[in-house]
């Protein structure tokens, strides 16, 4: 998310009639499609399920303009193609007749992907924790080869600071709560920034939670939806999968890291970043809701966004999280 500037969210996807969507797909992959055009849930972009004439499924994604530059979208595609080239289970974009992966419909960049069905789990067996560790370890081994060119850096002084600056420059925060919000978030940035100073940053998925991992029977887990790909600490692609806070999950952490370290070294000191990253995600979520309201006039994710009670609750949650961070040990002891 680059800023809270409006890009006329409700209007930017006008013109995406089924006929136009199918035409974009046919020109994008150089194949004919049937008349199937089914919209899929997506808060930010517009995504449709289509069908090629041979009966195989196709997904076309139209990216919201202004969120990522064209170069940043190509960073995502490049990473996916590198992973696919090493037979890592991800869903990479399909090449277009000109050899590129990113098409254009008016102001809307778009890409086509093969449809890949599967199911999500919200609880994992011990063997699945090992498998997830191996999968993310393989992804990170590729991510560590080189940095992205145009992606955000997931760190307090970078992405979080930018999100806070955009929020404070907007009119979304009630005037009487603005000083408390700024004071609290400044204290949070000051508290957690030193923890990131010696952290290795690599290309990561960025939003690795259970909904972005699908399991295909007889195959394996697939890691999907790289929209939030970033330069960030490897532990970011791990902590959201845990069923609780790190001290409550020693078995899951041990199993995951056992699988992970088959392919990639892991600095266990970075487990101390989990609670700071949780706080950063709170801020990311607030900024995301504000971005939606700036563009569309509403936030589907938080219908009460902007209400005084909403901001009071966010302040309370951030204060609680800051206290958890202050009381946390410098290192999390995992066997």
PAMAR-578255 format. One line per 8 residues: number of its first residue (from 1); for each residue x, y negated, z of N, C-alpha, C. Coordinates in steps of 0.2 Angstrom, whole numbers. Layout:
REM PAMAR-578255
NUM	X,Y,Z,X,Y,Z,X,Y,Z  ...
***
This chain:
REM PAMAR-578255
1	4,6,0,0,0,0,4,-6,0  4,-10,-5,9,-16,-6,6,-22,-2  0,-23,-2,-3,-29,1,-10,-29,2  -13,-34,5,-20,-34,6,-24,-38,0  -20,-40,-5,-22,-44,-10,-28,-41,-14  -33,-44,-16,-38,-41,-20,-37,-40,-27  -39,-34,-29,-38,-32,-36,-45,-30,-39  -50,-33,-36,-57,-32,-38,-59,-25,-38
9	-58,-22,-32,-59,-15,-32,-65,-12,-35  -71,-15,-34,-77,-12,-36,-78,-13,-44  -74,-18,-46,-74,-19,-54,-69,-15,-57  -63,-14,-54,-57,-11,-58,-59,-4,-61  -64,-1,-59,-65,6,-62,-71,6,-66  -74,0,-67,-79,-1,-72,-77,1,-79  -81,4,-83,-79,7,-89,-77,14,-89  -77,17,-83,-75,24,-83,-81,28,-84
17	-84,28,-90,-90,32,-91,-88,39,-93  -92,44,-92,-90,51,-94,-86,51,-101  -89,48,-106,-86,48,-112,-79,45,-112  -78,40,-109,-71,37,-109,-67,41,-105  -69,44,-100,-65,49,-96,-62,55,-100  -67,58,-103,-65,64,-107,-61,62,-113  -62,56,-116,-58,54,-122,-51,52,-119  -50,49,-113,-43,48,-111,-40,55,-110
25	-43,60,-107,-40,66,-106,-38,70,-112  -43,69,-117,-41,73,-124,-35,70,-127  -35,63,-127,-29,60,-130,-23,61,-125  -24,61,-119,-18,62,-114,-15,69,-115  -19,74,-116,-16,81,-116,-16,84,-123  -19,80,-128,-19,83,-135,-23,89,-136  -28,90,-132,-33,95,-132,-40,93,-132  -45,97,-135,-52,95,-134,-54,98,-127
33	-59,94,-125,-63,96,-118,-70,97,-120  -73,100,-115,-81,101,-115,-84,95,-112  -90,95,-111,-94,89,-109,-94,89,-101  -91,93,-98,-91,93,-91,-86,87,-88  -89,83,-84,-86,78,-81,-89,77,-74  -85,80,-69,-87,80,-62,-83,75,-58  -86,70,-55,-82,65,-50,-80,69,-44  -74,68,-41,-72,71,-35,-70,66,-30
41	-71,68,-24,-70,63,-18,-63,60,-18  -62,53,-18,-56,50,-18,-57,43,-15  -54,41,-9,-55,35,-6,-52,29,-11  -46,31,-14,-42,25,-17,-43,25,-24  -42,31,-27,-41,32,-34,-48,34,-37  -49,36,-43,-54,39,-46,-52,46,-49  -55,51,-47,-53,58,-49,-59,62,-52  -58,65,-58,-63,69,-61,-61,76,-63
49	-65,81,-62,-64,87,-64,-67,88,-71  -63,90,-76,-65,92,-83,-64,99,-85  -65,101,-91,-64,107,-93,-62,107,-100  -56,111,-102,-54,111,-109,-58,116,-112  -58,116,-119,-62,120,-123,-61,128,-122  -55,129,-120,-53,136,-118,-55,138,-112  -59,134,-108,-62,136,-102,-58,134,-96  -51,132,-97,-47,131,-91,-49,124,-88
57	-48,123,-81,-50,117,-78,-44,112,-79  -46,106,-78,-42,100,-79,-44,95,-74  -39,91,-71,-40,86,-67,-37,79,-70  -41,74,-70,-38,68,-72,-39,63,-67  -34,59,-65,-33,54,-60,-32,47,-63  -36,43,-61,-35,36,-63,-33,32,-57  -27,29,-57,-24,26,-51,-27,19,-50  -28,17,-44,-31,10,-43,-25,5,-44
65	-27,0,-49,-21,-5,-50,-19,-9,-44  -13,-11,-44,-11,-15,-39,-8,-11,-33  -10,-5,-32,-7,-1,-26,0,1,-27  2,4,-33,8,6,-34,10,3,-41  16,1,-42,19,-1,-48,19,6,-53  20,4,-59,21,10,-64,27,14,-62  32,10,-61,39,14,-59,38,18,-53  34,16,-48,33,20,-42,29,26,-43
73	24,25,-48,20,31,-50,24,36,-53  29,34,-57,34,38,-61,38,42,-56  40,38,-50,44,41,-45,40,48,-42  34,47,-41,30,53,-39,30,58,-44  29,57,-50,29,62,-56,36,65,-56  41,61,-56,48,64,-57,49,69,-51  47,67,-45,48,72,-39,44,78,-40  38,78,-43,34,84,-44,37,88,-49
81	39,85,-54,42,89,-60,49,92,-58  53,89,-53,59,92,-51,57,98,-46  52,97,-42,49,103,-38,47,109,-42  43,107,-47,40,112,-51,46,116,-55  51,112,-57,56,115,-61,60,120,-56  60,120,-50,63,124,-45,58,129,-42  52,130,-46,47,135,-44,44,134,-37  44,128,-35,41,126,-28,33,125,-30
89	29,128,-26,22,127,-27,19,120,-26  19,116,-31,16,110,-31,12,109,-38  8,104,-38,4,103,-45,7,97,-48  11,98,-53,14,93,-57,10,90,-63  11,84,-65,7,81,-70,8,85,-77  3,85,-81,4,88,-88,8,83,-93  12,85,-97,15,81,-102,10,79,-107  11,73,-109,7,70,-115,10,71,-121
97	7,70,-127,10,71,-133,16,67,-134  17,61,-131,23,57,-132,29,60,-127  27,65,-123,32,67,-118,32,64,-111  28,59,-111,27,55,-104,22,59,-100  21,57,-94,16,59,-90,11,54,-87  12,48,-89,7,43,-87,4,39,-93  -2,39,-93,-6,36,-98,-9,29,-96  -12,26,-100,-15,19,-98,-22,19,-102
105	-27,17,-97,-34,15,-100,-35,8,-97  -34,3,-102,-35,-4,-99,-30,-5,-94  -32,-8,-88,-28,-9,-82,-26,-3,-78  -29,3,-80,-29,9,-76,-24,14,-79  -18,15,-75,-14,21,-76,-18,27,-75  -16,32,-78,-19,39,-77,-15,45,-79  -16,50,-76,-12,56,-77,-17,62,-77  -15,68,-80,-19,74,-80,-15,79,-77
113	-19,84,-73,-16,89,-69,-20,95,-71  -16,101,-71,-20,107,-71,-25,108,-65  -31,111,-65,-35,112,-59,-32,118,-56  -31,118,-49,-28,123,-45,-32,124,-39  -37,128,-39,-41,129,-33,-38,133,-27  -40,132,-21,-38,136,-16,-42,134,-9  -40,136,-4,-43,134,2,-38,131,7  -41,127,12,-37,124,17,-38,128,24
121	-33,128,28,-33,130,35,-32,125,40  -36,125,45,-35,120,50,-31,123,56  -30,130,56,-26,134,61,-22,139,57  -16,139,59,-11,144,55,-9,150,60  -8,155,57,-5,161,60,3,160,61  6,164,65,13,164,66,17,165,59  15,169,55,18,170,48,17,164,44  11,161,44,10,155,40,14,149,43
129	15,149,49,20,143,51,27,144,48  29,150,48,35,152,45,35,150,37  30,152,34,29,150,27,29,143,26  25,139,30,25,132,29,32,129,30  35,131,35,42,129,36,47,130,30  46,136,27,50,137,21,48,133,15  41,132,14,39,127,9,42,120,10  41,117,16,43,110,17,50,110,16
137	54,115,19,61,115,18,64,115,11  60,119,7,62,119,0,61,112,-3  55,109,-2,53,102,-4,58,97,-2  60,97,4,65,92,7,72,93,4  74,100,2,80,101,-1,81,97,-7  75,97,-11,75,93,-17,75,86,-16  71,84,-11,70,77,-10,76,74,-7  81,78,-5,87,75,-2,92,74,-8
145	91,76,-14,96,75,-19,97,68,-21  92,64,-21,92,57,-23,86,53,-20  87,47,-19,81,43,-17,77,41,-22  71,39,-21,66,36,-26,68,29,-28  66,27,-33,68,20,-35,63,15,-33  56,16,-32,52,11,-31,47,12,-26  48,17,-21,44,19,-16,45,16,-9  40,15,-5,41,12,1,46,16,6
153	49,13,11,53,16,16,49,16,22  48,22,24,43,24,30,47,23,36  47,16,39,51,15,45,48,8,48  49,7,54,45,2,58,47,-5,54  53,-6,53,55,-13,50,54,-14,43  51,-8,40,50,-9,33,42,-8,32  40,-2,31,33,-1,29,28,-4,34  29,-3,41,25,-5,46,25,-12,47
161	31,-15,46,31,-23,47,28,-26,41  28,-23,35,24,-26,29,17,-25,30  15,-20,33,8,-19,34,5,-24,39  9,-25,45,7,-30,50,7,-37,47  12,-38,43,12,-45,41,6,-47,36  4,-42,32,-2,-42,28,-8,-43,32  -9,-39,38,-15,-39,42,-15,-46,46  -9,-49,48,-9,-55,52,-10,-61,47
169	-9,-60,41,-10,-65,36,-17,-65,33  -21,-60,35,-28,-60,33,-33,-63,38  -39,-63,36,-44,-65,41,-48,-59,44  -45,-53,44,-49,-48,47,-49,-47,54  -43,-50,57,-43,-49,65,-47,-55,68  -51,-54,73,-55,-59,76,-50,-64,79  -51,-71,78,-46,-76,81,-44,-75,88  -49,-73,93,-47,-72,100,-43,-66,101
177	-43,-61,97,-39,-55,98,-32,-55,94  -31,-60,90,-25,-60,85,-19,-61,90  -19,-65,95,-12,-66,99,-11,-59,102  -16,-56,105,-14,-50,108,-12,-44,103  -15,-44,97,-13,-39,92,-6,-40,90  -4,-47,89,3,-48,87,8,-47,92  6,-48,99,11,-47,104,12,-40,105  6,-36,105,7,-29,106,11,-25,100
185	9,-27,94,13,-24,88,20,-26,88  21,-32,90,29,-34,90,32,-30,95  29,-29,101,32,-25,106,33,-18,104  28,-15,100,29,-8,97,35,-8,92  35,-12,88,41,-12,83,47,-13,87  48,-17,91,54,-18,95,56,-11,99  51,-8,102,52,-2,105,55,4,101  52,5,95,53,11,91,58,10,86
193	60,4,84,65,3,78,71,6,80  74,5,86,81,8,87,81,16,86  75,19,87,75,27,86,76,29,79  75,24,74,76,26,67,82,24,64  87,21,68,93,18,65,98,24,63  98,29,66,102,35,64,99,40,60  93,39,58,89,44,55,90,45,48  91,51,45,92,52,38,85,51,34
201	85,47,29,79,46,25,80,49,18  75,53,17,75,57,10,68,56,7  67,58,1,60,58,-2,56,64,1  50,61,4,46,66,7,39,65,4  34,70,6,27,70,4,24,64,7  25,63,13,22,57,17,16,57,20  11,62,18,5,63,20,3,70,21  8,74,24,7,81,25,3,83,30
209	-4,84,29,-8,87,34,-12,92,31  -16,96,35,-19,102,33,-23,102,26  -26,96,25,-30,95,19,-26,95,13  -20,93,13,-15,93,8,-11,99,7  -13,104,10,-10,111,9,-16,116,7  -16,119,2,-21,124,0,-18,130,-1  -21,136,0,-19,142,0,-22,146,-6  -18,149,-10,-21,153,-16,-20,160,-14
217	-26,164,-14,-25,171,-12,-20,175,-17  -16,179,-13,-11,183,-17,-5,179,-19  -5,172,-18,0,168,-20,4,165,-13  3,158,-12,6,155,-7,2,149,-5  5,145,-1,3,138,0,5,134,-5  1,129,-8,3,124,-12,2,117,-9  7,113,-10,7,106,-7,5,101,-12  -1,98,-11,-4,94,-16,-4,86,-14
225	-6,82,-18,-8,75,-17,-2,71,-14  3,70,-19,9,66,-17,8,58,-18  2,56,-17,1,49,-18,5,44,-13  6,47,-7,9,43,-2,17,45,-1  20,48,-7,27,49,-7,31,43,-5  36,44,-1,40,39,2,47,41,3  51,36,5,58,37,8,57,37,15  58,43,18,56,43,26,60,49,29
233	59,49,36,62,54,40,58,61,38  62,67,38,59,73,36,53,75,41  54,73,48,49,75,53,42,73,51  41,67,47,35,65,45,31,70,41  34,75,38,30,80,34,29,86,38  29,85,45,29,91,49,24,89,55  24,83,58,21,82,64,13,82,64  10,80,58,3,80,57,0,87,57
241	4,92,56,2,99,55,1,102,62  4,99,67,4,102,74,-3,102,77  -5,107,81,-12,106,84,-12,102,90  -7,99,92,-7,94,98,0,90,98  1,87,104,8,83,104,13,88,105  19,86,103,25,91,102,26,95,109  26,92,115,28,96,121,23,102,122  17,101,118,11,106,119,12,112,114
249	17,111,109,17,116,103,24,119,102  27,121,107,34,124,106,34,130,102  29,134,102,29,140,97,29,138,90  24,134,89,23,131,82,29,128,79  32,124,83,38,120,81,44,125,80  45,130,84,50,135,83,49,139,77  43,141,76,42,145,70,43,141,63  40,135,63,41,130,58,48,129,56
257	52,127,61,59,126,60,63,132,58  61,138,61,64,144,58,64,145,51  58,144,48,57,144,41,60,138,37  60,132,40,62,126,37,70,127,36  73,129,41,81,129,41,83,135,37  79,139,34,82,144,29,84,140,23  81,134,22,83,130,16,86,123,17  85,120,23,87,113,24,88,113,32
265	94,109,33,95,108,40,90,103,43  89,104,50,84,99,53,87,96,59  87,90,60,90,87,66,85,87,71  86,91,76,80,91,81,79,85,85  84,81,85,84,74,89,78,70,86  76,72,79,71,68,76,64,70,78  63,75,82,57,76,85,55,71,90  59,67,92,58,61,96,54,55,92
273	54,56,85,51,51,81,43,52,80  41,58,83,34,60,82,29,55,84  30,53,91,25,48,94,26,41,90  32,39,89,32,33,85,29,33,78  30,39,75,26,40,68,19,40,69  16,42,75,9,42,76,7,35,77  10,31,80,9,24,81,9,21,74  14,22,70,14,19,64,8,21,59
281	6,27,60,0,29,56,-6,26,58  -7,24,65,-12,20,67,-13,14,63  -7,10,63,-6,4,59,-8,5,52  -5,10,49,-6,11,42,-13,12,41  -17,16,45,-24,17,44,-28,10,44  -26,6,49,-29,-1,50,-28,-5,44  -22,-5,41,-20,-9,35,-24,-6,29  -25,1,29,-28,4,23,-36,2,23
289	-39,2,29,-46,0,30,-46,-8,28  -42,-12,30,-42,-19,28,-41,-20,21  -37,-16,17,-36,-16,10,-42,-14,7  -46,-9,9,-52,-7,6,-57,-13,6  -58,-16,12,-63,-21,13,-61,-27,9  -54,-29,8,-52,-34,4,-54,-33,-3  -54,-27,-5,-55,-25,-12,-63,-24,-14  -66,-20,-9,-73,-18,-11,-78,-21,-6
297	-76,-25,-1,-81,-28,3,-83,-23,9  -80,-17,9,-82,-12,14,-77,-7,15  -77,-3,20,-72,2,21,-76,8,23  -76,13,18,-80,19,19,-77,24,24  -70,23,26,-67,27,31,-69,24,38  -70,18,39,-72,15,45,-78,10,44  -84,12,44,-90,8,43,-90,2,47  -87,2,54,-88,-4,58,-81,-8,58
305	-77,-7,53,-71,-11,52,-73,-18,52  -69,-22,56,-70,-29,57,-74,-31,63  -78,-27,66,-82,-29,72,-77,-30,78  -79,-34,82,-75,-35,88,-74,-29,92  -79,-25,92,-78,-18,96,-72,-14,93  -72,-14,86,-67,-10,82,-60,-13,84  -59,-19,84,-52,-22,86,-50,-20,93  -55,-21,97,-54,-20,105,-52,-12,105
313	-55,-8,102,-53,-1,102,-46,1,99  -45,-3,94,-38,-2,91,-33,-4,95  -34,-10,99,-29,-13,103,-28,-8,109  -33,-5,112,-33,0,117,-29,6,115  -30,8,109,-27,14,107,-19,13,106  -18,7,103,-11,6,102,-7,5,108  -10,2,113,-7,1,120,-6,7,123  -11,12,123,-10,19,125,-4,22,122
321	-4,22,115,2,25,112,9,22,114  9,15,114,15,12,116,17,15,123  13,16,128,15,18,134,17,26,134  14,30,130,16,36,129,23,36,126  25,32,121,32,32,119,37,30,124  35,25,128,39,22,133,41,28,138  36,32,140,37,37,145,40,44,142  40,44,135,43,50,132,50,51,133
329	53,57,134,60,59,135,64,57,128  70,55,129,74,54,123,74,59,118  74,65,121,74,71,116,69,76,118  66,79,114,61,85,115,64,91,115  64,95,121,67,101,122,63,107,119  66,109,113,63,115,110,68,121,110  66,127,112,71,132,112,74,134,105
***
